Amino acid sequence: MGGSAKTGTRRGILATGARIAAGVAVASALRAATPGSALAGERLEKRALTLGFVPLTDCAPLVIAKEKGFFRREGLEVTLSREPSWANIRDKVAVGMLDGAQMLAGMALATTAGIGPLYVPMLTACSLDLGGNAITVSQALWRRMAEADPEAMAERPLTARALKHVIAADKAAGRPKLCFGVVFAVASHAYQLRLWLASAGIDPDADVRMLVVPPPRMVAALKDGVLDGYCVGEPWNSQAVHEGLGRVLISAHELWNNGPEKVLGVTAAWAAAYPETHRALVRALIQAARWLEQPGHRLEAAAILAPERYVGVPAEVLARALTGNMVYAAGEAPRSMPDFVVFHRYAATFPWRSHAEWTLRQMVRWGQLPAGADVEGIAAAVYRSDLYRLAAQELGEPVPLLDRKSEGTHEAPWLLAAATAPIPMGPDLFFDGHVFEPDTEPVPAI
């Protein structure tokens, strides 16, 4: 980039920073002068909301916002609806049966882009977490991989090289293809699994079968032999280990350090109809995410999430991911992974458009979107960083001044200076060394 371009970019960032800083000062003064949630309650177009969630560890921001009173503090009366699948979430949000939901980022992008049975513009103004997924296989498949290539199975992070040998042996013997579960065709889980397979020369569309299975059904499908493995969010990897049915091969954090995961999803029409309510909702979730990062709160969160009305697994199993002490196999010592799932630090609640663009590029790579799709336009329509800033500045939260950033360039903690106040950030490496530059990213060959 030339000197004049750099100067223009810097001036743009400084101008944006000045505007946001002024907004922060006004909003902070207004909230300071108004006790409790009185201001929010007076302005809300709609107070009673129903929000959907799927029983996963990363429904925590919604559950904590309800159980710890952050929704009430913002003048909201929220009912949480436990949904059995992501298709239920998509359909109910689309037709207005749910006001919003914990949502797969790819789902909000896909429905806006017209992928699948519904075309309903959706948006997110808040990310719910970073990380939280893993790839797990049955004990039987793990043993076959260990026998096929012991050296590959000793690598960290674990590659799919040993699996490639197993697949080749099955093909030579005329055996059926291995079957891997994903939670949705456009989910981050599906793209993480595809990325891992393709890095070892395995074609996800030709060499294995991929089956959509709702997260809570993954463990049963593994037990029944319907699946040989899967990529899913916690606690359904830890639950398979807990029951002695499977072994974790690699976590999403190892695949992409602090990669994006779920978002708050609403329809664009709903956000336009209830702007103050939407902003209050985002504020409540930011506060819940902040609560989840406080020392000691993760164990309390595990206990809150454990009952059947939320996730329905033992608190000790939920605590593995929440505290960053993942057990990959029964009888093994926990592996320390403090950033296994991140809710607030590292600007985790900010909806980075580069995250959206990476996801959309995966859709192009795997034939779900045409090569000429307007990736930047779709990302900008769905990932509303402008709406996030309006909500976050009212809480005095530091906010990024950029909407997009390079991904895969930091192997250690770093500081985001282009923000209303410097924001400590975490590593963002991909396991295969790939770097994603939103402006120049080519579509890789399969």
C-alpha positions, -999 to 999 in steps of 0.1 A, spaced: 0 0 0 14 34 -10 21 62 15 -10 83 4 -33 53 8 -19 46 42 -24 82 52 -60 81 40 -67 49 59 -52 63 91 -73 95 87 -104 74 82 -97 54 113 -90 86 133 -122 102 121 -143 71 129 -126 70 163 -136 106 170 -172 100 160 -174 69 182 -157 85 211 -181 114 210 -210 89 210 -195 70 239 -193 102 260 -229 111 253 -243 76 259 -223 71 290 -235 104 305 -271 96 296 -270 62 312 -252 75 343 -279 101 348 -307 74 345 -308 48 373 -311 11 366 -329 1 334 -354 30 335 -341 45 303 -342 12 284 -377 4 297 -391 38 286 -378 35 251 -384 -2 243 -408 -9 215 -412 -45 227 -404 -59 262 -416 -95 261 -393 -116 239 -389 -153 231 -354 -163 221 -344 -197 209 -313 -217 217 -299 -252 210 -286 -271 241 -249 -263 238 -222 -248 260 -223 -216 240 -259 -209 247 -244 -196 279 -247 -159 271 -285 -162 267 -289 -183 298 -267 -161 319 -284 -130 307 -317 -144 319 -305 -161 351 -283 -132 363 -308 -105 355 -291 -88 326 -322 -90 304 -343 -75 332 -317 -48 338 -323 -37 302 -361 -37 306 -366 -70 288 -388 -99 298 -372 -129 280 -385 -165 276 -358 -189 264 -371 -217 241 -350 -249 240 -350 -260 203 -341 -295 191 -322 -285 159 -308 -256 139 -335 -260 113 -360 -252 140 -341 -221 150 -339 -209 114 -375 -215 106 -390 -201 138 -369 -169 136 -378 -166 99 -416 -167 105 -416 -147 137 -423 -175 162 -390 -165 178 -379 -129 182 -343 -140 178 -319 -168 187 -285 -182 193 -277 -189 157 -251 -204 135 -232 -175 118 -234 -194 85 -272 -197 89 -278 -159 91 -255 -155 60 -271 -183 41 -307 -172 45 -297 -137 35 -279 -150 4 -308 -173 -6 -290 -206 2 -314 -234 12 -352 -234 14 -357 -199 28 -347 -165 16 -351 -142 46 -326 -114 52 -312 -118 87 -285 -99 106 -264 -101 137 -251 -72 158 -234 -94 184 -212 -125 184 -218 -149 212 -185 -167 214 -152 -178 198 -143 -215 196 -161 -242 214 -162 -271 188 -142 -303 184 -139 -333 161 -146 -366 178 -145 -401 164 -157 -435 177 -133 -457 196 -133 -482 167 -123 -455 142 -96 -441 165 -81 -476 169 -80 -481 131 -63 -447 126 -38 -455 153 -30 -488 136 -28 -472 101 -3 -445 110 10 -443 146 34 -415 136 6 -393 123 -15 -399 154 12 -385 175 13 -352 158 -1 -321 175 -23 -306 163 -36 -338 149 -39 -340 111 -62 -363 91 -33 -382 75 -40 -414 94 -77 -411 84 -67 -409 48 -50 -443 51 -82 -458 67 -103 -443 39 -79 -458 12 -81 -492 29 -119 -491 30 -121 -482 -7 -97 -510 -17 -118 -535 3 -151 -522 -12 -164 -511 23 -189 -483 27 -176 -448 31 -171 -435 67 -199 -412 78 -193 -379 97 -219 -358 113 -222 -320 111 -249 -299 127 -259 -280 95 -246 -277 60 -235 -241 64 -223 -244 100 -188 -235 111 -185 -271 122 -190 -283 87 -163 -259 74 -139 -269 101 -144 -306 94 -140 -299 56 -108 -278 63 -93 -306 84 -101 -333 59 -90 -314 28 -57 -305 44 -48 -342 43 -60 -346 7 -94 -361 16 -123 -348 -5 -152 -343 19 -177 -347 -9 -162 -378 -25 -143 -398 1 -166 -397 31 -203 -392 37 -215 -361 56 -248 -363 75 -266 -335 92 -275 -344 128 -288 -321 156 -262 -315 183 -280 -333 211 -283 -365 189 -246 -367 180 -236 -390 209 -265 -414 203 -257 -415 166 -221 -424 175 -233 -451 199 -257 -466 174 -230 -468 146 -249 -443 124 -218 -420 126 -181 -428 127 -173 -393 139 -185 -357 140 -177 -321 145 -200 -305 171 -200 -279 198 -195 -287 234 -206 -305 256 -213 -332 230 -177 -341 225 -170 -343 262 -202 -363 267 -190 -390 242 -157 -392 261 -176 -393 294 -196 -422 282 -166 -440 268 -179 -439 233 -155 -416 215 -122 -397 215 -116 -361 207 -91 -357 178 -87 -319 176 -105 -288 189 -118 -259 169 -93 -238 189 -64 -259 174 -80 -256 139 -83 -219 142 -72 -201 173 -102 -180 185 -122 -185 154 -158 -173 152 -187 -194 164 -224 -185 172 -241 -152 169 -273 -135 180 -296 -138 149 -327 -118 141 -344 -110 109 -336 -76 93 -373 -67 94 -374 -74 132 -344 -53 138 -359 -24 118 -392 -27 136 -377 -28 171 -344 -9 171 -344 1 208 -354 -34 219 -327 -49 196 -300 -26 211 -311 -35 246 -309 -71 237 -273 -67 225 -264 -47 256 -277 -75 279 -257 -102 260 -225 -81 261 -229 -79 299 -236 -116 302 -205 -123 281 -185 -100 304 -198 -119 335 -188 -152 320 -151 -141 318 -149 -132 355 -128 -155 377 -148 -183 392 -179 -177 371 -173 -205 346 -180 -232 372 -211 -214 383 -221 -212 347 -217 -250 343 -241 -255 372 -266 -231 358 -265 -247 323 -267 -283 336 -304 -288 342 -326 -304 314 -343 -271 306 -310 -258 293 -284 -284 282 -291 -315 303 -257 -329 310 -237 -331 342 -221 -299 353 -187 -316 355 -189 -324 317 -199 -288 309 -171 -275 330 -144 -292 309 -149 -268 280 -159 -238 301 -128 -240 322 -105 -249 293 -96 -283 307 -107 -306 279 -104 -344 283 -97 -360 249 -101 -396 260 -114 -415 290 -87 -419 316 -65 -392 301 -54 -361 321 -72 -329 310 -54 -307 284 -51 -271 294 -67 -249 267 -77 -216 284 -91 -202 251 -112 -233 242 -143 -211 243 -141 -173 247 -172 -151 254 -159 -116 260 -122 -111 259 -104 -105 226 -134 -84 213 -153 -117 212 -187 -100 210 -178 -79 181 -192 -90 147 -161 -90 125 -170 -88 89 -138 -107 81 -153 -136 100 -184 -134 78 -163 -132 47 -143 -163 56 -175 -182 61 -189 -170 28 -156 -180 10 -161 -215 24 -196 -215 8 -180 -206 -25 -153 -231 -21 -177 -260 -15 -202 -250 -42 -229 -235 -20 -225 -200 -34 -215 -191 -70 -179 -179 -75 -192 -144 -84 -212 -140 -53 -210 -105 -36 -192 -118 -5 -184 -83 8 -219 -71 2 -236 -100 20 -212 -98 49 -218 -61 53 -256 -66 52 -256 -94 78 -227 -84 102 -239 -51 115 -209 -38 134 -225 -3 133 -254 -15 155 -230 -33 178 -211 -1 184 -242 18 193 -250 -8 219 -215 -13 232 -207 24 235 -237 28 259 -219 3 282 -186 21 279 -171 -9 261 -140 -3 240 -149 -11 203 -129 -17 172 -127 10 147 -123 -15 119 -149 -39 105 -125 -64 90 -90 -77 99 -66 -103 86 -70 -137 101 -42 -162 108 -14 -137 113 -9 -137 151 6 -166 169 7 -148 202 -15 -123 221 -15 -89 205 -30 -54 209 -57 -40 186 -48 -3 186 -75 7 160 -102 9 187 -117 35 210 -93 21 236 -66 -6 229 -81 -41 231 -60 -71 240 -65 -98 214 -57 -135 212 -38 -156 187 -57 -163 155 -36 -189 137 -50 -216 114 -36 -251 120 -23 -254 84 -6 -220 84 -32 -204 61 -37 -166 62 -70 -151 53 -69 -115 39 -104 -104 32 -95 -82 3 -74 -107 -16 -86 -142 -6 -87 -166 -35 -110 -196 -36 -88 -227 -29 -91 -257 -51 -107 -288 -35 
